[in-house]
């Protein structure tokens, strides 16, 4: 079963980056996962299967936003109707 990655998750990998950092932030999802080193900000792309095998643990998880949650009406612009002559 595939691991549920989310944008802004921080994962710890088994092998260190040459800068010495073990922690990476998820910046892109798909068949390949985009990662950014938390120590030096270098970006890499890893196939999902390689990341799942090389991952040690989640350092922190991003919040799950509910796409069906009602938004506050103050955030929506008011509809403007044209004036009638």
MARTIPA-865014 format. One record per residue (C-alpha): residue in three letters; x, z negated, y. Coordinates in pm, whole numbers, m for minus. Each point is the difference from the previous one (the first is absolute). Layout:
@residuo=ALA u=X w=Z v=Y .
...
END
This chain:
@residuo=UNK u=0 w=0 v=0 .
@residuo=UNK u=147 w=96 v=340 .
@residuo=UNK u=97 w=m269 v=249 .
@residuo=UNK u=m228 w=m25 v=305 .
@residuo=UNK u=233 w=67 v=294 .
@residuo=UNK u=m128 w=m21 v=359 .
@residuo=UNK u=148 w=110 v=332 .
@residuo=UNK u=206 w=m288 v=151 .
@residuo=UNK u=58 w=m178 v=m335 .
@residuo=UNK u=350 w=m144 v=m26 .
@residuo=UNK u=158 w=41 v=m344 .
@residuo=UNK u=323 w=m135 v=m145 .
@residuo=UNK u=200 w=243 v=m214 .
@residuo=UNK u=243 w=m81 v=m280 .
@residuo=UNK u=300 w=180 v=148 .
@residuo=UNK u=122 w=m62 v=356 .
@residuo=UNK u=21 w=267 v=269 .
@residuo=UNK u=362 w=70 v=111 .
@residuo=UNK u=m72 w=m208 v=315 .
@residuo=UNK u=m65 w=m301 v=m228 .
@residuo=UNK u=m378 w=m16 v=40 .
@residuo=UNK u=m237 w=m39 v=m296 .
@residuo=UNK u=m331 w=13 v=191 .
@residuo=UNK u=m185 w=321 v=92 .
@residuo=UNK u=m321 w=71 v=194 .
@residuo=UNK u=m246 w=260 v=m135 .
@residuo=UNK u=m54 w=267 v=268 .
@residuo=UNK u=m156 w=288 v=m200 .
@residuo=UNK u=m218 w=25 v=m311 .
@residuo=UNK u=m51 w=282 v=m247 .
@residuo=UNK u=181 w=126 v=m309 .
@residuo=UNK u=317 w=m93 v=189 .
@residuo=UNK u=14 w=m332 v=184 .
@residuo=UNK u=173 w=m17 v=339 .
@residuo=UNK u=205 w=m316 v=57 .
@residuo=UNK u=187 w=m140 v=303 .
@residuo=UNK u=280 w=m252 v=m46 .
@residuo=UNK u=m87 w=m323 v=182 .
@residuo=UNK u=367 w=m63 v=83 .
@residuo=UNK u=125 w=336 v=133 .
@residuo=UNK u=m325 w=206 v=37 .
@residuo=UNK u=129 w=283 v=m222 .
@residuo=UNK u=m286 w=203 v=m152 .
@residuo=UNK u=m13 w=131 v=m356 .
@residuo=UNK u=m256 w=164 v=m230 .
@residuo=UNK u=m30 w=m113 v=m361 .
@residuo=UNK u=m225 w=137 v=m273 .
@residuo=UNK u=m275 w=m254 v=m75 .
@residuo=UNK u=122 w=m46 v=m360 .
@residuo=UNK u=357 w=m79 v=113 .
@residuo=UNK u=m126 w=m253 v=254 .
@residuo=UNK u=m224 w=m171 v=m256 .
@residuo=UNK u=295 w=m34 v=m240 .
@residuo=UNK u=250 w=m108 v=267 .
@residuo=UNK u=m225 w=m248 v=178 .
@residuo=UNK u=65 w=m369 v=m55 .
@residuo=UNK u=m290 w=m149 v=199 .
@residuo=UNK u=m220 w=16 v=307 .
@residuo=UNK u=144 w=m199 v=291 .
@residuo=UNK u=m322 w=37 v=201 .
@residuo=UNK u=m320 w=195 v=m37 .
@residuo=UNK u=m183 w=192 v=272 .
@residuo=UNK u=m358 w=m94 v=78 .
@residuo=UNK u=m275 w=203 v=m162 .
@residuo=UNK u=m237 w=139 v=258 .
@residuo=UNK u=m357 w=71 v=m107 .
@residuo=UNK u=m88 w=355 v=111 .
@residuo=UNK u=m373 w=m79 v=m17 .
@residuo=UNK u=15 w=m310 v=220 .
@residuo=UNK u=m213 w=16 v=314 .
@residuo=UNK u=199 w=36 v=319 .
@residuo=UNK u=m82 w=m186 v=316 .
@residuo=UNK u=m216 w=213 v=229 .
@residuo=UNK u=230 w=m80 v=294 .
@residuo=UNK u=270 w=214 v=m163 .
@residuo=UNK u=m221 w=310 v=m4 .
@residuo=UNK u=m43 w=206 v=316 .
@residuo=UNK u=m350 w=7 v=137 .
@residuo=UNK u=m182 w=327 v=m52 .
@residuo=UNK u=m56 w=186 v=324 .
@residuo=UNK u=m310 w=208 v=36 .
@residuo=UNK u=m11 w=279 v=259 .
@residuo=UNK u=m224 w=m59 v=301 .
@residuo=UNK u=m316 w=206 v=14 .
@residuo=UNK u=m91 w=170 v=330 .
END
